[in-house]
Amino acid sequence: MSDTGVTMAEPGVLRLAGVLDYRSGPALRKEGKALIAACREPKVVFDCSSVARSTSVGLSLLLGFIRDAQAAGKGWELRGMPDDMRDIAEVYDLDEVLAG
């Protein structure tokens, strides 16, 4: 597993990796927002397949990134959401929102 981070893995694909929690969240939020703003693709794919573990902070990051993409007039898609993030989304009835 790679270190915790957010990168534009390929054009239009924002990859989240590692542990998403209160320690990593603030920096990832700032980095991801900047990457989305710099993205020239019409759609952003949020790839969570490299997330090792997530608290509700990871879900909050995704929602923030979705808002950033929408504010920039971009479509979005969610890929590879791990089970712990999906379970949290279900508790908060966000599974339909995250379905796009």
N, C-alpha and C positions, 0 to 999 in steps of 0.2 A: 504494500500500500504506500502510495506516495504521501508526501507531507501535506498538511492542510493548506489549501489555497484555492484561488479561483483564477482561471486562465481562459483566454480565447484559444482553445485547442486547435481550431481551424476556423476559417471565416464563418461567422454566424453561430458558432458552437461554444457556448460558455460552459466550461467544465468546473464543477465543484468537486473538491477532493478532501479526504481526511475526516477529521472530527469537527462537526458544526455545533458549537455550543457558545455559552456566554463569553468565553475567553477569545474565541476566534471570530465571532460574529461581527463586531464593529469594524475591524480591518477588512473583512471579506465584503461587507456591505459597501464600503467606500471604494474598494478595488473593482467590484462587480459593476457598480454604477458607472464608473469611469470607462470600463470596457464596453458596456452597452452603449454609452454615449458616443464612443469612437467607432462602433461597428457600422459598416456601410451596407450590410445585408438587409433586405426587407423583412427578414424574420430571424429571431434569435431562438436557438434550441438550448434549453437548460439541461445539461447532461449531468445527472447525479449518480451515474454508475460507479464513480470512484469514491463516493462517500462511505466512510467506514462506520460512522455512528453519528446520529443526529438527535438533538433535543428539539424543543419547540423553536429554538433560535434558527435552526435550519429551515424550518417551514416559514418563519418570518422573513428570512433572507429571500426565499423564493418569491414570496408575495411582493416584497419590495422590488425585486428584479423584474417581475411581471409588470408592476406599475411603471417602472423605468422604461421598459420596452414599449408599453402602450403610450406613454407620454411622448416618446420619440416617433410614434406612428408606425411601430413595427409589430408584426405578428409574433407569436411565440408558440413554442411547443416544449413539453416536458418529457424528458427521456430518462429511464433508468432509476426511477424513484425507489430508494430502499424501503424495506418493510417497516422499519421504525418510523420513517417520515410519513409513510402512507397511513400507519396506525394513528399517528397524531392528527393527520388531516381528517380522518374519519371521526375522531372524537369531537373536532370543531366543525364538523359538517362542511369541510372545505374540499372534499374529494371531487365534487362536481365543478367547483371553481378551477381546480387544478387540471381538470380534464380539458380545459381550453374551450 
